[in-house]
């Protein structure tokens, strides 16, 4: 009987000690959460040097996509494209943005043009992972902005909306990036 009482007393002490440390842990977790919420970092702020990179990380490491990355930042879409996905991003190279009429990119990057910028960026994103080998001639794909793109194949090459050629495909942890040689412009409404 004394042995059972000692065991019960020991369990009670352990239980009380764990309650005390639990509230400290909860307090630390709450402080950590409020810090990350106020410092502006979301999913894109997660540091992971072991896993495969996500779409934003891959694009950020590409010297050919600096304009696209700047646009994604201006459109405040970094955290969205860092999430689990899966996403397919049709990613225009810098030269594709340079081919737009003079001043277009500069105007789109202005705060007052954010809505138009986001519409264009969302026209480059699908919520699914479409590998190049699975894209079919005549296939229509719904984009995040609500419009559709059309895939075509000519001479073994894959095109988006009959003009933008897919020149490379890069798998990422949250989908795939298809590098394209032209900027896709949503249909006028």
C-alpha positions, 0 to 999 in steps of 0.5 A: 500500500505504501508503495502504491502511495509513493508511486501515486505521489511521484506521478502527481509531482511529475504531472504538476511539473509537466503542467508548469513546463507546458505553460512555459512551452506554450508561452514560448510558442505564443511568443515565437508565433507573434514574432514571426507574424509581425516580422513579415515572414510567412511560408517563404521564411522557413529555412530548410537546407536539406529538402528540394527547393520550392518554386520561389527558391529556384526562381530566386537562384536563377539569373534569368528570372530576376524580373519575374522574382521582382514582380512576384515580390511586388505582387506580394505572392512570394508566400503563396508560391512557397506553399505546398502546392502543387503549382505549375508556373510558366516562368518568362525569362528576363528577355521576355520581359525586355521584349514588352513595350518600353516602360511596361514592366516599370509601370507594372511594378508600381504600387498603383498597378498591383492589381494588374500585375497580380492578374498577369502573374496569376495567368502564369500559374496553375494549381496542379503539377503539369509535367512537360511529357504530359502536356497534350496538343490542344489541352486547355489549362485553367490558370489562377486568375480564372482565365485559360491557356492553351497548349500546342505542339509543333515539331516536337516543341511545346508552346503556350498560347501558340507563341511562348515556347517552353524551353526548359522544365524544372521540378521543385518541391511544390510543383514544376517550373516551365521556363518560357520565352515570352510573357503571357498576357491575359485576354482582355475583359 
